[in-house]
Amino acid sequence: MVIDVAVIGAGAAGLCAVRHLASRPSTFSVTAFEQGEKVGGTWVYTENLRQGPTPTGCPSTPACSKI
C-alpha cells in the first residue's frame, strides 16, 4: 500500500521531508506544494526589500532583533 503525502511549502524543512519520503517510493507517493516561484523558502535571496515595517513591526532589515 502506497500512502499519498502532500508537503506544504518547499523551504528547508519541506525539501528535507520530500527527500526523506521520496527515498521510500514503495511506501510513499509525495507531492510538494510551493506558493512562490522558487523553492527554498526564506533562503531564496532577493535584493528587493519591502518598504516599511514587517507584519511583526520590525524594520525591513535582516538584523531585526524582535523576530
N, C-alpha and C positions, 0 to 999 in steps of 0.2 A: 504494500500500500504506500503510495506516494502522497505526502502532505504538501498542499499548496500554502506557501508563505509569502506574505506581502511585507516588504521592508519599506517603511515610510521615511524618506529622507536619505540622500546619498552623501552625507557628510562622513566624517571619520568613522563614527560608530556604525552607521548604516552600511558603509562599504565593508567593514570588518565582518558584520553579520552576513552580508551577501556572500562574501568569500568563504566563510565557515560553512554556511548552509549549502552552497553550491559544490563544496567538496564531497558532499554525500548525495549524489543525484538519485540513488536508489531509494532514498528516504525523503528528500525534499525537492520540491519544484519552487524556485524562488524568483520573485519579480520585485524589482526596486522601483519606487516612485520618487521623483525629484521635481520640485516645482521650478527650480532655476534652470538656466540654460546649460550649466556645467555641474559636474559632480564635485564634491569636496567641501561643501558646507562653508563654515566660517574661514576655511583655509584658502578659498578662492580669492586671489589678490585682485584688487581693483584700485585705481588711483582716484576714482570718483568718490569723494567724501560727501556724506549727507550734510546739508547746511542746517544749522541749529541743533538743539539738543536731541538726544536719542529718546526713545519712549521711556527710558528709566530716568530721564532728566539730566543725564551726563552730557558733557560736551562731546562732539564728534571727533574724539582723538583715541588712539589705541591705548593710551596710558590712563584712561578714566578709572579712578580708584573706587567709584561707587558700584561698579558692576560686580 
